[in-house]
């Protein structure tokens, strides 16, 4: 018996070094990838989301794309057919947030027309919550990713300065009509939630209009021969994660 009712393709995009691979490993293996190698091309993982209201299961095929400009034109080909997209930036690195608009443009141009998009601010564990309000005020004053650290604390690896406020990210997401969440690939905070929210949104869109289900990027009927192989572009979907290296 198949263990899922629908198959859906997700892409994880964003600058290099924001934790995209670590998010995927945390989702599929429930462990933290402390020092991941830079993604060469794309990596693949799968995860099943259960819709509480109906009990239906969605198998999410997650494609972790390289953030390097070197592979940009190649990884865009993996956007095709994607029903869900995670736009990832680091809350401790403002440039990665400023580049999100460009990543969003790419997704909207190359993924499914009705793609479900969630903005993900990663590395929340590096910025203690009790400092967020103070940092928001300072960030609004300077507006610069290179602001001088507060004298009250030092910018260490264990406690970095927040360079993107939650309010700013929420406003961007609202303006663009996309979802938003902050995550930590290290602690696992909201990692599953990010994928679930996108999956629930895809499921709702799929059922909202039967006339446009072909545009929802979700395949129904998991018993159809070859469905997984065709969607996964030749990877072994029986494994939790895989890698496609592009030379």
Backbone bond lengths (Angstrom), bond angles and torsions (degrees), N, CA, C in turn:
res aa  C-N    CA-C-N  psi(-1)  N-CA   C-N-CA  omega(-1)  CA-C   N-CA-C  phi
1 X - - - 1.469 - - 1.534 110.42 -
2 X 1.327 115.96 138.77 1.453 120.06 177.72 1.528 109.37 -71.00
3 X 1.327 116.62 148.39 1.459 120.88 -177.06 1.518 112.30 -100.01
4 X 1.330 117.85 11.79 1.456 120.77 179.38 1.523 110.24 -148.70
5 X 1.335 115.54 157.52 1.464 121.77 -178.10 1.522 112.87 -103.93
6 X 1.327 115.99 -28.54 1.461 120.81 -178.99 1.524 109.81 -135.37
7 X 1.309 115.10 152.88 1.460 121.84 177.63 1.519 108.54 -119.86
8 X 1.321 117.17 129.30 1.459 120.27 -176.80 1.522 110.38 -139.04
9 X 1.307 115.85 142.09 1.466 121.87 -177.96 1.526 111.17 -98.96
10 X 1.337 115.09 130.55 1.455 122.36 177.25 1.526 109.03 -117.08
11 X 1.325 116.64 147.10 1.453 120.76 171.56 1.522 108.87 -122.56
12 X 1.325 115.96 144.39 1.461 122.38 178.12 1.518 106.78 -116.27
13 X 1.326 117.14 114.12 1.460 120.62 -174.49 1.523 110.98 -127.30
14 X 1.329 115.18 160.53 1.453 121.47 -179.45 1.515 110.08 150.02
15 X 1.316 116.20 174.09 1.459 121.08 -179.01 1.524 111.79 -62.22
16 X 1.322 116.31 160.91 1.459 121.54 174.34 1.529 109.20 -65.65
17 X 1.326 116.16 143.43 1.448 120.80 174.07 1.510 116.37 84.89
18 X 1.329 117.96 6.84 1.472 119.44 -179.23 1.528 112.49 -91.59
19 X 1.334 117.03 -5.46 1.467 119.95 176.06 1.511 115.53 100.75
20 X 1.328 117.88 23.78 1.471 120.25 -179.03 1.526 111.51 -63.49
21 X 1.330 116.78 -46.71 1.468 120.41 179.92 1.521 110.97 -65.14
22 X 1.327 116.58 -38.63 1.464 120.61 179.57 1.522 111.38 -65.81
23 X 1.327 117.22 -35.27 1.465 120.54 176.16 1.519 110.79 -63.81
24 X 1.336 116.47 -42.52 1.460 120.36 -179.02 1.522 111.29 -66.85
25 X 1.337 117.05 -41.42 1.465 120.75 178.55 1.528 110.49 -65.27
26 X 1.326 116.89 -41.13 1.464 120.13 178.28 1.525 110.50 -62.72
27 X 1.329 117.19 -38.55 1.462 121.43 -179.82 1.522 111.75 -67.99
28 X 1.329 116.90 -47.05 1.465 120.66 -172.78 1.522 113.97 -87.69
29 X 1.348 117.23 -31.94 1.467 120.74 -174.66 1.520 113.90 -115.80
30 X 1.340 117.12 -5.45 1.464 122.34 -177.59 1.533 112.25 52.79
31 X 1.310 115.98 46.68 1.460 121.40 175.63 1.523 108.90 -145.54
32 X 1.339 114.55 160.47 1.463 119.77 -178.21 1.518 110.67 -98.67
33 X 1.310 115.27 126.31 1.457 121.76 177.05 1.525 106.95 -91.15
34 X 1.347 115.59 95.30 1.462 120.76 -171.00 1.521 113.74 -65.49
35 X 1.331 116.85 -44.21 1.463 120.35 -177.38 1.523 109.84 -131.13
36 X 1.318 117.33 73.16 1.466 120.27 -178.47 1.518 112.08 -70.01
37 X 1.326 115.63 145.04 1.458 119.70 173.20 1.521 108.36 -73.12
38 X 1.323 117.91 149.85 1.468 119.69 177.09 1.522 110.43 -57.15
39 X 1.319 116.56 136.52 1.462 120.54 179.37 1.520 109.86 -67.94
40 X 1.333 115.32 130.09 1.463 121.62 176.91 1.524 107.01 -104.89
41 X 1.324 116.55 103.86 1.458 119.64 -176.95 1.508 110.22 84.78
42 X 1.347 117.18 -107.66 1.460 121.43 178.77 1.520 110.32 -142.43
43 X 1.322 116.33 154.96 1.456 122.65 170.14 1.519 107.54 -121.93
44 X 1.330 115.16 157.49 1.459 120.16 -171.90 1.519 111.48 -129.40
45 X 1.319 116.35 141.58 1.451 122.04 174.11 1.515 109.32 -151.14
46 X 1.321 117.25 159.93 1.464 119.59 179.84 1.519 110.76 -130.89
47 X 1.325 114.97 152.57 1.457 121.76 -176.50 1.521 108.45 -153.66
48 X 1.331 117.42 139.88 1.463 121.67 -178.25 1.527 110.31 -105.52
49 X 1.325 115.75 125.39 1.463 122.77 177.33 1.522 108.75 -106.91
50 X 1.332 116.79 130.69 1.464 121.60 177.53 1.525 109.77 -100.59
51 X 1.325 116.23 126.61 1.466 121.45 177.49 1.527 107.93 -79.58
52 X 1.324 116.78 114.34 1.463 121.35 -173.78 1.525 113.07 -57.19
53 X 1.325 117.03 -42.46 1.463 120.57 -173.80 1.527 113.09 -66.82
54 X 1.329 117.34 -33.77 1.469 120.79 -174.44 1.523 114.13 -114.88
55 X 1.327 116.72 -16.85 1.460 120.27 -176.43 1.518 112.89 79.70
56 X 1.336 117.10 0.10 1.463 120.72 179.55 1.530 109.96 -69.67
57 X 1.327 114.52 146.01 1.460 120.08 -178.31 1.529 110.12 -113.07
58 X 1.324 115.14 132.73 1.460 121.54 177.70 1.520 108.64 -111.95
59 X 1.318 115.88 120.81 1.460 119.48 174.69 1.519 108.09 -86.54
60 X 1.318 115.84 116.20 1.461 121.41 -178.29 1.523 109.37 -95.67
61 X 1.310 116.11 115.78 1.459 121.08 174.63 1.520 107.03 -90.88
62 X 1.322 116.57 111.29 1.457 121.76 -171.42 1.525 111.31 -104.16
63 X 1.310 115.55 122.48 1.458 122.04 -179.93 1.524 109.47 -107.71
64 X 1.327 115.29 113.91 1.460 122.62 178.01 1.521 107.63 -90.46
65 X 1.320 117.25 110.98 1.463 121.10 -174.21 1.526 111.90 -96.17
66 X 1.318 115.97 151.07 1.461 121.60 178.11 1.520 110.05 -66.76
67 X 1.333 116.13 137.13 1.456 119.75 179.81 1.513 113.32 -88.73
68 X 1.329 116.30 -10.03 1.459 120.81 -178.92 1.523 111.63 -68.05
69 X 1.319 115.61 139.28 1.463 121.19 178.64 1.519 110.95 -61.15
70 X 1.341 116.46 -25.69 1.464 121.41 -179.74 1.520 111.85 -56.86
71 X 1.342 116.19 -37.66 1.459 121.16 -176.12 1.525 113.15 -102.84
72 X 1.324 117.08 7.61 1.466 120.81 -172.01 1.531 112.49 -57.66
73 X 1.326 116.86 -48.86 1.466 119.52 -176.54 1.522 111.51 -67.20
74 X 1.340 116.47 -29.61 1.465 120.25 -179.10 1.522 110.96 -77.42
75 X 1.334 116.44 -46.04 1.464 119.13 -176.94 1.525 112.13 -67.95
76 X 1.327 117.65 -22.06 1.471 119.78 176.93 1.526 111.28 -58.81
77 X 1.328 116.62 -29.24 1.464 119.63 -179.21 1.524 111.15 -64.51
78 X 1.342 117.47 -23.05 1.463 121.34 179.47 1.525 111.95 -82.17
79 X 1.328 117.52 -8.31 1.458 120.59 176.85 1.526 110.83 -71.86
80 X 1.313 116.23 -27.32 1.465 120.63 -175.19 1.533 110.76 -59.34
81 X 1.319 116.23 128.87 1.458 121.26 178.66 1.516 114.28 84.55
82 X 1.339 117.68 0.62 1.468 120.24 -179.04 1.524 110.63 -75.06
83 X 1.330 115.69 129.20 1.466 121.29 178.05 1.517 111.47 -95.40
84 X 1.337 116.37 -21.47 1.457 121.19 -179.55 1.516 110.82 -133.76
85 X 1.331 116.31 146.29 1.462 120.66 179.63 1.521 110.22 -140.85
86 X 1.331 115.68 132.27 1.456 121.83 173.00 1.522 107.52 -104.75
87 X 1.332 116.66 119.02 1.460 121.95 176.77 1.519 107.09 -97.70
88 X 1.330 116.61 109.23 1.463 120.91 -170.53 1.528 111.98 -106.35
89 X 1.318 115.45 134.74 1.464 121.83 171.49 1.522 107.87 -136.72
90 X 1.322 116.93 166.81 1.457 121.04 175.99 1.517 108.95 -100.24
91 X 1.319 116.87 131.35 1.462 119.67 -179.83 1.524 111.25 -70.09
92 X 1.344 117.61 -10.18 1.461 121.93 178.43 1.526 112.40 -99.68
93 X 1.333 117.45 3.99 1.471 120.96 -177.35 1.523 109.20 -138.31
94 X 1.311 115.82 95.29 1.462 120.82 -173.47 1.530 114.27 -58.25
95 X 1.335 119.70 -40.77 1.469 118.97 179.15 1.524 113.35 -54.17
96 X 1.328 117.28 -35.61 1.467 119.58 -179.67 1.525 111.17 -65.46
97 X 1.340 116.69 -29.15 1.466 120.84 176.04 1.528 110.63 -76.89
98 X 1.318 116.56 -39.62 1.459 120.58 -179.79 1.522 111.67 -64.73
99 X 1.333 116.99 -25.09 1.463 121.07 179.19 1.526 112.86 -83.40
100 X 1.340 117.04 -8.29 1.467 120.64 -176.74 1.527 111.90 -59.52
101 X 1.317 117.40 -36.75 1.471 120.31 -179.59 1.522 110.88 -58.51
102 X 1.323 115.91 -37.71 1.466 120.00 179.05 1.529 111.15 -70.45
103 X 1.341 116.31 -41.08 1.468 119.99 177.07 1.528 110.33 -63.39
104 X 1.324 116.19 -40.39 1.463 120.87 179.41 1.526 110.74 -62.10
105 X 1.310 116.35 -41.86 1.462 121.07 178.38 1.531 110.34 -60.66
106 X 1.327 116.76 -43.69 1.467 121.45 178.53 1.525 111.54 -60.14
107 X 1.331 115.65 -46.26 1.464 120.59 -178.66 1.522 110.55 -61.76
108 X 1.312 116.93 -46.11 1.463 120.07 -177.84 1.524 112.39 -67.37
109 X 1.312 116.44 -25.54 1.463 119.85 179.57 1.524 112.68 -82.98
110 X 1.349 117.37 -32.42 1.460 119.81 -169.80 1.532 115.36 -114.57
111 X 1.336 118.50 -16.92 1.469 120.50 179.44 1.526 109.47 -89.72
112 X 1.347 116.90 -170.56 1.457 120.99 178.06 1.531 110.40 -61.29
113 X 1.315 115.86 151.37 1.466 120.89 -176.81 1.520 112.14 -59.85
114 X 1.326 117.06 -36.50 1.459 121.79 -176.20 1.527 110.73 -107.58
115 X 1.328 117.64 36.09 1.460 122.55 -175.36 1.534 111.26 -60.67
116 X 1.334 115.98 138.43 1.463 121.94 175.76 1.528 108.12 -88.41
117 X 1.316 116.47 125.00 1.463 120.94 -173.74 1.519 110.34 -121.76
118 X 1.341 115.57 135.31 1.455 120.40 175.20 1.521 109.14 -128.76
119 X 1.318 115.88 130.13 1.458 123.09 176.99 1.522 107.94 -83.76
120 X 1.333 116.71 128.18 1.464 121.36 -174.75 1.528 110.11 -121.51
121 X 1.332 116.15 113.72 1.459 121.22 174.62 1.513 108.44 -92.20
122 X 1.325 117.24 104.36 1.462 121.63 -174.41 1.535 111.70 -91.07
123 X 1.330 114.50 167.78 1.473 124.42 177.92 1.524 112.52 73.34
124 X 1.320 117.35 33.88 1.462 121.03 179.36 1.525 112.08 -64.03
125 X 1.336 117.26 -22.14 1.465 120.63 -179.70 1.526 111.87 -67.81
126 X 1.326 117.53 -20.39 1.460 120.88 -177.55 1.521 113.04 -81.77
127 X 1.322 116.99 -10.46 1.464 121.08 -178.74 1.521 109.53 -126.00
128 X 1.326 118.02 98.07 1.466 120.97 -179.52 1.520 111.82 -51.25
129 X 1.308 116.08 139.03 1.468 121.94 -175.04 1.520 112.71 -59.96
130 X 1.328 117.21 -32.56 1.466 119.15 -176.51 1.524 112.46 -72.49
131 X 1.347 117.58 -8.48 1.449 120.26 177.77 1.523 112.09 -99.11
132 X 1.315 116.70 -9.15 1.461 120.76 -172.74 1.521 112.75 -59.48
133 X 1.340 116.60 -44.52 1.460 119.97 -175.80 1.517 110.95 -64.47
134 X 1.347 115.91 -42.58 1.460 119.36 179.87 1.520 110.31 -64.42
135 X 1.319 116.18 -41.91 1.450 120.87 -177.93 1.515 111.00 -67.67
136 X 1.349 117.19 -32.99 1.463 120.73 178.46 1.518 110.13 -62.45
137 X 1.350 116.39 -43.71 1.446 120.47 179.90 1.517 110.84 -63.64
138 X 1.343 116.38 -43.86 1.453 120.47 -179.80 1.519 110.74 -66.38
139 X 1.337 116.40 -38.22 1.456 120.84 -178.98 1.512 111.35 -65.57
140 X 1.335 116.56 -38.03 1.456 120.12 179.51 1.526 111.36 -67.70
141 X 1.342 116.15 -29.42 1.449 119.93 179.93 1.522 111.37 -74.12
142 X 1.325 116.86 -41.48 1.460 120.19 -174.52 1.510 113.37 -93.72
143 X 1.354 117.24 -42.54 1.454 121.80 -178.55 1.513 112.89 66.51
144 X 1.321 116.91 14.43 1.464 119.85 -175.66 1.508 111.43 -117.43
145 X 1.357 118.30 139.08 1.459 121.44 177.71 1.512 112.16 -72.58
146 X 1.344 117.51 -9.08 1.450 120.91 -177.40 1.525 111.99 -109.10
147 X 1.338 116.62 27.65 1.455 120.57 -178.11 1.518 110.89 -60.51
148 X 1.339 116.39 149.88 1.456 120.75 179.06 1.512 110.20 -71.74
149 X 1.350 119.05 131.03 1.462 122.07 -178.49 1.525 111.49 -60.99
150 X 1.309 116.16 148.64 1.451 121.55 177.56 1.517 110.30 -61.92
151 X 1.334 116.66 146.41 1.457 120.63 178.55 1.522 111.36 -69.05
152 X 1.330 116.94 -17.03 1.458 120.60 -177.83 1.518 112.23 -71.79
153 X 1.343 117.43 -19.40 1.449 119.86 -176.50 1.520 108.95 -152.40
154 X 1.299 117.38 159.95 1.458 122.12 178.37 1.509 109.05 -107.33
155 X 1.355 116.89 152.62 1.457 121.23 179.92 1.518 109.39 -85.61
156 X 1.295 116.54 86.76 1.455 121.89 177.91 1.506 109.09 -101.56
157 X 1.339 116.39 169.00 1.459 120.45 -179.90 1.518 110.74 -62.04
158 X 1.341 116.65 -32.06 1.458 120.28 -176.90 1.527 112.01 -81.25
159 X 1.336 116.46 -18.03 1.458 119.45 -175.54 1.527 108.99 -148.77
160 X 1.324 116.06 80.79 1.453 121.43 -176.72 1.522 111.14 -88.40
161 X 1.306 114.67 160.54 1.455 120.96 -179.65 1.523 110.41 -80.68
162 X 1.326 116.11 131.36 1.463 120.83 176.36 1.527 108.79 -69.09
163 X 1.326 116.38 127.15 1.462 121.04 -179.73 1.532 112.56 -110.20
164 X 1.325 116.31 -8.90 1.466 120.80 177.07 1.526 107.63 -130.52
165 X 1.314 117.52 116.48 1.457 120.01 -179.23 1.531 110.71 -75.77
166 X 1.306 114.57 154.71 1.462 119.47 177.78 1.535 110.35 -63.22
167 X 1.322 116.21 -38.98 1.462 120.68 -179.51 1.527 111.26 -60.82
168 X 1.327 116.56 -43.28 1.463 120.57 -179.51 1.523 111.24 -63.25
169 X 1.338 115.89 -42.82 1.463 120.26 179.97 1.523 110.95 -67.03
170 X 1.337 116.38 -40.47 1.462 120.52 178.65 1.526 111.12 -62.28
171 X 1.321 116.31 -40.34 1.466 120.29 -179.98 1.526 111.17 -66.44
172 X 1.337 116.17 -39.20 1.462 120.02 177.61 1.526 110.07 -63.79
173 X 1.338 115.88 -45.84 1.462 120.65 -179.32 1.529 111.11 -62.09
174 X 1.327 116.29 -42.15 1.468 120.35 179.72 1.521 110.76 -63.35
175 X 1.326 116.23 -43.02 1.465 120.95 -179.41 1.527 111.18 -62.31
176 X 1.330 116.27 -37.40 1.461 121.08 -176.85 1.529 113.00 -89.75
177 X 1.333 116.83 -5.50 1.458 120.21 179.29 1.511 113.57 71.01
178 X 1.339 116.73 36.28 1.463 121.08 179.16 1.528 109.76 -122.96
179 X 1.313 116.51 167.86 1.457 122.00 -179.92 1.531 110.06 -84.55
180 X 1.338 115.96 167.02 1.469 120.06 -179.19 1.520 110.75 -148.12
181 X 1.335 115.83 142.75 1.454 121.90 174.85 1.525 108.46 -157.30
182 X 1.332 116.51 149.45 1.460 120.58 172.33 1.521 108.29 -104.15
183 X 1.334 116.37 139.54 1.459 121.62 -174.21 1.523 111.64 -131.55
184 X 1.329 114.04 167.88 1.461 121.16 169.65 1.520 107.74 -135.41
185 X 1.326 116.42 112.88 1.461 120.16 177.25 1.521 110.24 -68.43
186 X 1.331 116.57 -21.04 1.468 120.52 -179.05 1.523 111.58 -76.36
187 X 1.329 117.47 -50.27 1.464 121.10 -177.83 1.524 112.69 -90.08
188 X 1.335 116.14 -16.91 1.461 120.45 -177.20 1.514 112.95 89.40
189 X 1.326 117.18 -0.13 1.458 121.25 -177.72 1.527 111.63 -58.61
190 X 1.328 115.58 120.41 1.475 124.31 175.53 1.526 115.22 63.97
191 X 1.324 118.63 8.23 1.467 120.10 179.41 1.528 110.18 -65.23
192 X 1.324 115.97 -52.74 1.463 120.13 178.02 1.529 110.45 -62.38
193 X 1.327 116.17 -37.57 1.458 121.65 -179.61 1.527 111.41 -60.02
194 X 1.321 117.28 -39.66 1.467 121.04 -179.10 1.521 111.13 -60.88
195 X 1.332 116.70 -47.04 1.457 120.72 -179.72 1.526 111.17 -70.31
196 X 1.332 116.54 -37.14 1.465 120.16 -179.72 1.525 111.37 -64.75
197 X 1.319 116.92 -42.88 1.464 119.87 -179.11 1.521 111.04 -61.69
198 X 1.328 115.59 -41.22 1.467 119.12 178.02 1.522 110.53 -66.41
199 X 1.337 116.73 -42.14 1.466 120.91 -179.10 1.526 111.29 -64.44
200 X 1.330 116.91 -41.98 1.467 120.72 178.28 1.525 110.63 -62.97
201 X 1.325 116.33 -39.24 1.460 120.22 179.93 1.527 110.79 -66.34
202 X 1.331 116.33 -41.26 1.466 120.85 177.49 1.523 110.12 -62.38
203 X 1.332 116.26 -44.53 1.460 121.86 -179.85 1.531 110.45 -59.80
204 X 1.333 116.41 -43.85 1.470 120.81 -179.69 1.523 110.99 -64.39
205 X 1.315 116.92 -41.86 1.465 120.50 -179.97 1.525 110.92 -67.65
206 X 1.322 115.59 -36.25 1.461 120.69 -179.33 1.524 110.82 -62.24
207 X 1.339 115.90 -42.29 1.462 120.45 -177.20 1.531 113.12 -86.60
208 X 1.328 117.22 -14.41 1.468 120.08 -176.01 1.516 113.16 -67.55
209 X 1.326 116.71 -35.89 1.462 120.17 -177.40 1.515 110.02 -141.75
210 X 1.317 116.39 102.21 1.463 120.57 -178.88 1.516 111.58 -61.66
211 X 1.332 116.97 -25.44 1.467 120.55 -178.48 1.517 111.68 -69.21
212 X 1.346 116.06 -24.73 1.456 119.03 -176.39 1.522 112.74 -115.76
213 X 1.321 118.01 22.39 1.453 120.16 -177.99 1.522 112.18 -62.87
214 X 1.321 117.41 -28.06 1.458 120.01 179.99 1.524 111.69 -66.74
215 X 1.347 116.76 -18.35 1.452 120.78 179.96 1.514 112.02 -93.88
216 X 1.324 117.34 -3.96 1.458 120.00 -175.92 1.513 112.68 -80.34
217 X 1.331 118.23 -10.21 1.451 121.23 178.17 1.508 113.80 70.93
218 X 1.338 117.71 21.30 1.454 121.15 -179.39 1.522 109.20 -125.21
219 X 1.329 116.36 128.14 1.455 121.62 -179.15 1.517 110.09 -95.32
220 X 1.320 117.31 127.26 1.457 121.97 177.56 1.518 109.42 -96.75
221 X 1.336 116.89 151.01 1.451 120.82 176.86 1.508 112.20 87.27
222 X 1.349 116.98 78.05 1.461 121.32 -173.63 1.513 113.64 -71.50
223 X 1.329 117.59 -8.32 1.463 119.31 -177.94 1.520 112.51 -86.78
224 X 1.327 117.25 -5.20 1.451 119.73 179.70 1.522 110.16 -65.59
225 X 1.327 118.45 132.09 1.462 121.17 -178.54 1.522 111.69 -61.40
226 X 1.325 115.57 136.13 1.454 120.92 172.35 1.507 116.29 78.17
227 X 1.337 118.36 3.07 1.459 120.01 -176.68 1.525 110.91 -61.83
228 X 1.332 117.03 -46.39 1.460 120.21 -177.34 1.518 111.00 -66.00
229 X 1.313 116.28 -49.12 1.463 119.97 -176.55 1.514 111.54 -60.34
230 X 1.320 116.43 -40.20 1.459 119.74 -178.44 1.517 110.97 -66.19
231 X 1.337 116.48 -42.49 1.454 119.71 -177.70 1.518 111.75 -73.35
232 X 1.328 116.82 -31.40 1.461 120.69 -175.98 1.511 112.89 -86.09
233 X 1.327 118.40 0.35 1.446 123.41 177.60 1.520 111.87 54.67
234 X 1.327 116.08 40.90 1.447 119.61 170.69 1.509 116.07 95.17
235 X 1.344 119.59 2.54 1.446 119.53 179.16 1.511 110.03 -84.81
236 X 1.322 116.32 164.44 1.452 122.32 -179.72 1.516 108.20 -88.03
237 X 1.320 117.85 101.22 1.461 121.07 -175.14 1.516 112.94 -80.05
238 X 1.309 119.30 -1.75 1.451 120.68 176.25 1.521 110.65 -77.79
239 X 1.316 116.67 -14.17 1.446 120.87 177.81 1.514 109.14 -95.16
240 X 1.343 116.07 155.01 1.452 119.60 179.78 1.511 112.31 -65.96
241 X 1.357 116.46 -41.85 1.446 120.05 -178.57 1.516 109.05 -139.83
242 X 1.315 115.65 154.77 1.452 121.21 178.36 1.510 107.44 -149.93
243 X 1.305 116.30 174.30 1.450 120.30 -178.29 1.508 110.49 -137.28
244 X 1.307 115.38 139.51 1.460 121.00 175.01 1.517 107.03 -118.26
245 X 1.320 116.91 107.95 1.456 121.32 -177.35 1.514 109.49 -93.13
246 X 1.310 116.37 127.66 1.452 121.59 -179.21 1.514 108.71 -106.31
247 X 1.304 117.42 117.85 1.464 121.05 -177.11 1.520 110.19 -85.42
